[in-house]
Amino acid sequence: MGLARLAALHGVATSYQPSAHRTLQVPDDTVVAVLAALGVDARTPEAVRTALEAHEAATARRLLPAALVSWTGPAGPQPPPALTGLPAGTRLRVETEQGPAVEWDVPDAAPPEPLTDAPPSVADGTGGGGGAGGPGRAVGESGEVGPRVEGGEGGEGWGRLPLGVHRLGVRTPQGQEDAATLIVAPARVPRPPGRTYGFMVQLYSLLSRRSWGMGDLGDLAELAAWSGRSLGVGFVQINPLHAAVPGTPTDPSPYRPSSRRFPDPVHLRVEDVPEYAHVPPADRARIDELLDRAATLRDGVLNKGELIDRDAVWQLKKRALELVRQVPLGPGRRAAYCDFLAEQGTALEDHATWCALAEVYGPDWHTWPAALRDDPRSAAVGRARDELHDRVDLHGWLAWLTDCQLAAAQNAAREAGMPVGIVHDLAVGVHPGGADAWAQQDAYARGMSVGAPPDAFNALGQDWGLPPWRPDVLAAAGYAPFRGLLRGLLRNAGALRIDHVMGLFRLWWVPEGLRPTEGTYVRYDAEAMLAVLALEAHLAGASVIGEDLGTVEPGVRDALAQRGVSGTSVMWFERDWAGTGGPLPPDAWREHCLATATTHDLPSTAARLTGEHVALRHRLGLLTRPLEEERAEAAVEVADWLSYLARLGLLPEGAGDEEGEIRAVYRFLLRTPARMIGIWLPDAVGDRRPQNLPGTWDQYPNWRLPLADAEGRPTTLEDLASSPRLHDLVAAFRPRTAPPGARPA
């Protein structure tokens, strides 16, 4: 009982439900290991008692939790419910991040409520005033949380609070004092403007005749300008562009990066750097040689069936960029660069320092000399930074150039008439040896990895090899790491997709040395995380899409929808589970979602319709049942959907016409009320290969395939612009979605 209580106080689950009517117990060894990663010793009954006593003593000293949320409704910011237990006459002082402080007194007292650190329940809508400050309150449709302080100085005090992350201090008439982070946030993230459709593509896979062997930010800007102007496309959703961990070979997955805060300069279009035009003749000749070698890489991918070689592309670009860097910045460009360095501050300095040190000592900081491992602010790191000053500045300069080209791509999208523009992607975590894990060591749980419990799709569970953020450290830091991450991603985005958005609520932690089946869930303060998300999205004017596929605990989708976060709906998974079990009728789909036929982790529509995805898994030995059984089940599913599409009158071409069937799938998505409809760009040209096949590593070329047509021939950006197949598919969208706010007939 003691261990279970201690675990509950720290948000660590001792049991979980893989399905509605099945509960599994978490091994005690797992609970003890996870608590240790949170700084709590629970190895013996005596240690558990000591930890409980220490927690109770600390709680007794606190008036407030570490972080509180004040949602802004129609009547202005609302007081967090954690304050309802404060006695009358308590002095409140909010030091706003904008500078001026606001002070006032609590005018009347609510009945005192017991303090608890038990995490809030997702299902009952509590949070953000749970924790050490008392139980939470359900959030109303207006966005108000808890009772409103009306009239007098109290109401005026809350009304004067600006949006932002502030510091709240309290002092009771008895002289007891406490302080906490106060997040004043809009009730919702911005909604996507009107109803629109867009392309979804892995940027590296989209090569043009100007690419250096993989798609880049110049290609992204070109795609946005063409599709926005010529096709009425409203957005382009791409894979994460996070900085990768360098290596030989580099991990090609965009979902296991070195840093989520800063983009990877491999995506730069070298010729678009302004200083490129002023490279002196001798260096220009050297760059021309690199361009010739890049053309060989590109032609090998497009004409010879070679895979995208990220490492080779970066080696060429890096040498070219080092030559371009020799051109002095003009006064205006120099001022802009200095502003960028100042704005990014310590975060960029740490990232650039890690990049420079990785060039000397290798890409995993755990193997560096001991003096350089533990503290980015140490004297040893400072000396190394000074010694490597030129390389540190190089990596800061590369981050700036990449930011400039990201901004140019978003500007191209908006100038082309896109109401949303570029939709960026946020991975769920970072590589344990990378820059973020080094620079923010205290924020990550040591000896833990994020994954997923066993489910219907993977009986062994999953270990993704990504260290999780510690919820207690995030709260103590006022969620600054999360806020900085969001601000960096949203600065050049029309919208942000959050991979595994359920991680804002809880994550499956797997202790080092244990199997994924032996992990457990650790809960985060979802209300505080959502408040930071809503605040930063509001400041950026960007909408948010949550990838909420797979196992989702009750209440999560409702909580996300309440805060304006759109969900993700994939056609093949949308079935009438409460009724016939057949395809979910289009008018029963949720409105606030990105509706699509597939994702980067799923078969393309052509592969699913033809059964090629089953054949591929059979060739790689990934099937868990006999081939004929898998084929039969897949064929029944496809036949069920095609029959339904035909009954709706969406398949005039008749069954057996692959292109017509793909068009029918997207005509169906148009029948739904979804505000955003995503066209998987490979579907537009008939590509049958998945970009990523979960469960494989070297058996399949994950994240290295160029966009290709139905015969497997690589398709360039120029080919897309003249593709009759693409234009036929898109034709169904334009009359219905081109007018802002239009709804399908």
Order of alpha helices (4+ residues) and beta strands (2+ residues): alpha-beta-beta-alpha-alpha-beta-beta-beta-beta-alpha-beta-beta-beta-alpha-beta-beta-beta-alpha-alpha-alpha-alpha-alpha-beta-alpha-beta-beta-alpha-alpha-beta-beta-beta-alpha-beta-alpha-beta-beta-alpha-alpha-alpha-alpha-beta-alpha-alpha-alpha-alpha
